[in-house]
Amino acid sequence: MKTGFPALVALGGGSVGLSTATAAGLTLGLVLTAAGTALAVATVSRSLIRYADGG
């Protein structure tokens, strides 16, 4: 997985929510932002675990 991908998903989600200004668009934006945040946390966690294991 590319390192910048979660950040792009989070940024894209925020843009969708703000640009459409509808309830559905805002909901979609929040969902995409949450998904991007979860991916970013998972990526950082995996990196830290690999670093702690010496790999």
N, C-alpha and C positions, 0 to 999 in steps of 0.2 A: 504494500500500500504506500502510496506517495505521502510524504510528510505533510505537505500543504493541503491535501484533499479535505480533511475535516474542517479546516479554517475556511476553505472555499464554500463548503456546504453551509456552514454557519452564516457566512456573509451573504450568500445567495438567499438563504431563508429570511434573513432580516430585510433584504431588499424587496422580496416578494411581499412580505407583510406590510411594509411601509408604502409601496408603490400602488397597490390595489386599493387600500383603505376600505376594504369591505370585511365583514365578519369572517367570511370564508378565506379570504386572502390573508388576514391577520392570523387565523388559526393555522393555515398552511405554513406561514412564515414561522410561527412559534414551534410547530412540529419539526420543520427543517432545522431550525436553530438548535432545538433540543437534540436532534439526531446528530448534528455536527459536533455539539459539545460532548455527547457521549462517545463519538468516534475519537475526538481529540483526547479525552481522558483515557480511553482504552489504549490509544497509541502511545501516550506518555507513560502509562503504567507498564506496557510491554517493554518499552525502552529502558525504564528504570529497573525492571526485573532482570533484563538481559545484562545491564550494567552491573547490578549487584552480584550476578552469577559469574561475572568476569568474562562474559562473551561479548 
